[in-house]
Amino acid sequence: MDFVAKRYGCLPSKLLDQGWNIDVVCANIGQAYENYLQKRAQEGAPQHNHSETELLAMMERVKHGKG
């Protein structure tokens, strides 16, 4: 509950009095998304094991509908 109150900038007592279960659900989803974005930023772009030639060949196959 303290986590939700901090996220929404209110006192825990106010959250107890006026809060709903959906507030907790939304706060958890929001925090999970923030964690995902931070992890993605730290890891950088996804890595692959394809050479530039292989990637160009893939693009050509897609352009020509063979793919």
DSSP file (Angstrom, degrees, kcal/mol; ACC not computed):
  #  RESIDUE AA STRUCTURE BP1 BP2  ACC     N-H-->O    O-->H-N    N-H-->O    O-->H-N    TCO  KAPPA ALPHA  PHI   PSI    X-CA   Y-CA   Z-CA
    1    1 A M     >        0   0    0      0, 0.0     4,-2.5     0, 0.0     5,-0.2   0.000 360.0 360.0 360.0 -37.8    0.0    0.0    0.0
    2    2 A D  H  >  +     0   0    0      1,-0.2     4,-2.6     2,-0.2     5,-0.2   0.899 360.0  54.6 -60.4 -39.8    2.9    2.4    0.7
    3    3 A F  H  > S+     0   0    0      2,-0.2     4,-2.3     1,-0.2    -1,-0.2   0.916 109.6  46.0 -59.2 -45.1    4.1    1.8   -2.8
    4    4 A V  H  > S+     0   0    0      2,-0.2     4,-2.3     1,-0.2    -2,-0.2   0.912 112.0  51.0 -66.6 -42.9    0.8    2.8   -4.3
    5    5 A A  H  X>S+     0   0    0     -4,-2.5     5,-2.5     1,-0.2     4,-0.9   0.916 111.7  47.5 -62.1 -43.0    0.5    5.8   -2.1
    6    6 A K  H ><5S+     0   0    0     -4,-2.6     3,-0.5     3,-0.2    -1,-0.2   0.919 110.7  52.3 -62.9 -43.0    4.0    7.0   -3.1
    7    7 A R  H 3<5S+     0   0    0     -4,-2.3    -2,-0.2     1,-0.2    -1,-0.2   0.898 117.3  37.4 -61.2 -41.2    3.3    6.4   -6.8
    8    8 A Y  H 3<5S-     0   0    0     -4,-2.3    -1,-0.2    -5,-0.1    -2,-0.2   0.463 110.4-120.6 -92.7  -1.7    0.1    8.5   -6.6
    9    9 A G  T <<5 +     0   0    0     -4,-0.9     2,-0.3    -3,-0.5    -3,-0.2   0.908  70.0 117.2  68.0  43.2    1.5   11.1   -4.2
   10   10 A C      < -     0   0    0     -5,-2.5    -1,-0.2    -6,-0.1    -2,-0.1  -0.904  69.6 -92.1-135.4 166.8   -1.0   10.7   -1.5
   11   11 A L     >  -     0   0    0     -2,-0.3     4,-2.1     1,-0.1     3,-0.5  -0.512  32.2-123.2 -76.0 145.8   -0.9    9.6    2.1
   12   12 A P  H  > S+     0   0    0      0, 0.0     4,-2.6     0, 0.0     5,-0.2   0.854 112.9  57.9 -56.9 -34.3   -1.6    5.9    2.9
   13   13 A S  H  > S+     0   0    0      2,-0.2     4,-1.9     1,-0.2     5,-0.1   0.889 105.9  48.9 -64.4 -37.8   -4.5    6.9    5.1
   14   14 A K  H  > S+     0   0    0     -3,-0.5     4,-3.2     2,-0.2     5,-0.4   0.901 110.4  51.3 -66.6 -40.4   -6.1    8.7    2.2
   15   15 A L  H  X S+     0   0    0     -4,-2.1     4,-2.5     1,-0.2    -2,-0.2   0.908 109.8  49.7 -62.6 -42.0   -5.6    5.6    0.0
   16   16 A L  H  < S+     0   0    0     -4,-2.6    -1,-0.2     1,-0.2    -2,-0.2   0.890 117.1  41.7 -61.9 -38.8   -7.2    3.4    2.7
   17   17 A D  H  < S+     0   0    0     -4,-1.9    -2,-0.2    -5,-0.2    -1,-0.2   0.903 134.7  14.1 -76.5 -42.6  -10.2    5.8    2.9
   18   18 A Q  H  < S+     0   0    0     -4,-3.2    -3,-0.2    -5,-0.1    -2,-0.2   0.471  98.4 109.5-116.8  -4.2  -10.7    6.5   -0.8
   19   19 A G     <  -     0   0    0     -4,-2.5     2,-0.3    -5,-0.4    -4,-0.0  -0.257  47.2-153.3 -79.0 163.0   -8.7    4.0   -2.8
   20   20 A W    >>  -     0   0    0      1,-0.1     3,-1.1    -2,-0.0     4,-0.8  -0.851  32.0-108.2-127.0 163.1   -9.9    1.1   -4.8
   21   21 A N  H >> S+     0   0    0     -2,-0.3     4,-2.0     1,-0.3     3,-0.6   0.855 117.2  64.8 -59.1 -34.4   -8.4   -2.3   -5.8
   22   22 A I  H 3> S+     0   0    0      1,-0.2     4,-2.9     2,-0.2    -1,-0.3   0.797  92.4  62.8 -62.1 -27.7   -7.9   -1.0   -9.3
   23   23 A D  H <> S+     0   0    0     -3,-1.1     4,-2.1     2,-0.2    -1,-0.2   0.906 105.4  45.6 -62.0 -41.1   -5.4    1.6   -7.9
   24   24 A V  H <X S+     0   0    0     -4,-0.8     4,-2.3    -3,-0.6    -2,-0.2   0.915 113.1  49.7 -67.9 -43.9   -3.2   -1.2   -6.8
   25   25 A V  H  X S+     0   0    0     -4,-2.0     4,-2.4     1,-0.2    -2,-0.2   0.942 112.9  46.5 -60.8 -48.4   -3.5   -3.1  -10.1
   26   26 A C  H  X S+     0   0    0     -4,-2.9     4,-2.6     1,-0.2    -1,-0.2   0.892 111.8  51.1 -63.1 -40.4   -2.8    0.1  -12.2
   27   27 A A  H  X S+     0   0    0     -4,-2.1     4,-2.4    -5,-0.2    -1,-0.2   0.907 111.1  48.3 -64.2 -41.5    0.2    0.9  -10.0
   28   28 A N  H  X S+     0   0    0     -4,-2.3     4,-2.4     2,-0.2    -2,-0.2   0.910 112.8  47.5 -65.6 -42.4    1.7   -2.6  -10.4
   29   29 A I  H  X S+     0   0    0     -4,-2.4     4,-2.2     2,-0.2    -2,-0.2   0.924 112.6  49.8 -64.2 -43.8    1.2   -2.5  -14.1
   30   30 A G  H  X S+     0   0    0     -4,-2.6     4,-2.2     1,-0.2    -2,-0.2   0.906 112.3  47.0 -61.7 -42.5    2.8    0.9  -14.4
   31   31 A Q  H  X S+     0   0    0     -4,-2.4     4,-2.5     2,-0.2    -1,-0.2   0.897 110.2  52.6 -67.7 -40.1    5.8   -0.1  -12.3
   32   32 A A  H  X S+     0   0    0     -4,-2.4     4,-2.2     1,-0.2    -1,-0.2   0.901 110.2  48.9 -61.7 -40.4    6.2   -3.3  -14.3
   33   33 A Y  H  X S+     0   0    0     -4,-2.2     4,-2.5     2,-0.2    -2,-0.2   0.906 110.2  50.4 -67.0 -41.4    6.2   -1.3  -17.5
   34   34 A E  H  X S+     0   0    0     -4,-2.2     4,-2.4     2,-0.2    -2,-0.2   0.912 110.5  50.2 -61.3 -42.0    8.8    1.2  -16.1
   35   35 A N  H  X S+     0   0    0     -4,-2.5     4,-2.6     1,-0.2    -2,-0.2   0.907 109.8  51.3 -62.1 -41.8   11.0   -1.8  -15.1
   36   36 A Y  H  X S+     0   0    0     -4,-2.2     4,-2.5     2,-0.2    -2,-0.2   0.923 110.6  48.1 -60.7 -45.9   10.7   -3.2  -18.6
   37   37 A L  H  X S+     0   0    0     -4,-2.5     4,-2.3     2,-0.2    -2,-0.2   0.898 112.5  48.6 -63.9 -40.8   11.7    0.1  -20.2
   38   38 A Q  H  X S+     0   0    0     -4,-2.4     4,-2.2     2,-0.2    -1,-0.2   0.919 112.5  47.9 -65.0 -43.3   14.7    0.5  -17.9
   39   39 A K  H  X S+     0   0    0     -4,-2.6     4,-2.2     1,-0.2    -2,-0.2   0.913 112.2  49.8 -63.6 -42.3   15.9   -3.0  -18.5
   40   40 A R  H  X S+     0   0    0     -4,-2.5     4,-1.5     1,-0.2    -1,-0.2   0.891 110.9  49.5 -63.7 -40.1   15.5   -2.6  -22.3
   41   41 A A  H  < S+     0   0    0     -4,-2.3    -1,-0.2     1,-0.2    -2,-0.2   0.873 111.8  48.6 -67.3 -37.2   17.5    0.7  -22.1
   42   42 A Q  H  < S+     0   0    0     -4,-2.2    -2,-0.2     1,-0.2    -1,-0.2   0.870 113.7  45.8 -70.6 -36.9   20.3   -0.9  -20.1
   43   43 A E  H  < S-     0   0    0     -4,-2.2    -1,-0.2     1,-0.2    -2,-0.2   0.736  98.7-153.3 -80.3 -22.0   20.5   -3.9  -22.5
   44   44 A G     <  -     0   0    0     -4,-1.5    -1,-0.2    -5,-0.2    -2,-0.1  -0.368  47.6  -9.5  80.1-164.1   20.5   -1.8  -25.6
   45   45 A A  S    S-     0   0    0      1,-0.1    -4,-0.0    -4,-0.1     2,-0.0  -0.317  86.5 -91.3 -67.5 149.3   19.2   -3.1  -29.0
   46   46 A P        -     0   0    0      0, 0.0     2,-0.3     0, 0.0    -1,-0.1  -0.334  44.0-128.6 -60.2 142.3   18.5   -6.8  -29.3
   47   47 A Q        -     0   0    0     -3,-0.1     2,-0.3     2,-0.0    -3,-0.0  -0.655  26.5-176.3 -94.1 149.7   21.5   -8.8  -30.5
   48   48 A H        -     0   0    0     -2,-0.3     0, 0.0     2,-0.1     0, 0.0  -0.902  29.5-134.6-137.9 167.9   21.4  -11.2  -33.4
   49   49 A N        +     0   0    0     -2,-0.3     2,-0.4     2,-0.1    -2,-0.0  -0.037  64.4 117.0-115.0  30.2   23.9  -13.6  -35.1
   50   50 A H        -     0   0    0      1,-0.0    -2,-0.1     2,-0.0     2,-0.1  -0.779  59.6-128.5-101.4 142.6   23.2  -12.7  -38.7
   51   51 A S     >  -     0   0    0     -2,-0.4     4,-2.2     1,-0.1     5,-0.2  -0.361  29.8-106.9 -78.2 166.9   25.8  -11.2  -41.0
   52   52 A E  H  > S+     0   0    0      1,-0.2     4,-2.4     2,-0.2     5,-0.2   0.881 121.9  54.8 -61.9 -37.3   25.0   -8.0  -43.0
   53   53 A T  H  > S+     0   0    0      2,-0.2     4,-2.2     1,-0.2    -1,-0.2   0.911 107.8  48.8 -62.5 -43.5   24.8  -10.2  -46.2
   54   54 A E  H  > S+     0   0    0      2,-0.2     4,-2.2     1,-0.2    -1,-0.2   0.905 111.0  50.3 -63.4 -41.3   22.2  -12.5  -44.5
   55   55 A L  H  X S+     0   0    0     -4,-2.2     4,-2.2     2,-0.2    -2,-0.2   0.907 110.3  49.4 -64.7 -41.7   20.2   -9.5  -43.4
   56   56 A L  H  X S+     0   0    0     -4,-2.4     4,-2.2     1,-0.2    -1,-0.2   0.895 110.0  51.4 -64.0 -39.7   20.2   -7.9  -46.9
   57   57 A A  H  X S+     0   0    0     -4,-2.2     4,-2.2     2,-0.2    -2,-0.2   0.893 108.7  51.6 -64.0 -39.5   19.1  -11.3  -48.4
   58   58 A M  H  X S+     0   0    0     -4,-2.2     4,-2.1     1,-0.2    -2,-0.2   0.919 108.9  50.6 -61.8 -43.5   16.2  -11.4  -45.9
   59   59 A M  H  X S+     0   0    0     -4,-2.2     4,-2.6     1,-0.2    -2,-0.2   0.901 109.5  50.6 -61.9 -41.4   15.2   -7.9  -46.9
   60   60 A E  H  X S+     0   0    0     -4,-2.2     4,-1.9     1,-0.2    -1,-0.2   0.906 108.6  51.8 -64.5 -41.6   15.2   -8.8  -50.5
   61   61 A R  H  <>S+     0   0    0     -4,-2.2     5,-3.2     1,-0.2     6,-0.5   0.905 112.1  46.7 -60.8 -41.0   13.0  -11.9  -49.9
   62   62 A V  H ><5S+     0   0    0     -4,-2.1     3,-1.4     3,-0.2    -2,-0.2   0.918 110.0  52.7 -68.0 -43.3   10.5   -9.8  -48.0
   63   63 A K  H 3<5S+     0   0    0     -4,-2.6    -1,-0.2     1,-0.3    -2,-0.2   0.859 113.5  43.8 -60.2 -35.3   10.4   -7.1  -50.7
   64   64 A H  T 3<5S-     0   0    0     -4,-1.9    -1,-0.3    -5,-0.2    -2,-0.2   0.298 115.4-113.2 -97.0   9.9    9.7   -9.7  -53.4
   65   65 A G  T < 5S+     0   0    0     -3,-1.4    -3,-0.2    -4,-0.1    -2,-0.1   0.789  83.3 118.0  69.2  29.6    7.1  -11.6  -51.3
   66   66 A K      <       0   0    0     -5,-3.2    -4,-0.2    -6,-0.2    -5,-0.1   0.099 360.0 360.0-110.9  21.9    9.2  -14.8  -50.9
   67   67 A G              0   0    0     -6,-0.5    -5,-0.1    -5,-0.2    -1,-0.1   0.490 360.0 360.0-108.8 360.0    9.4  -14.6  -47.4
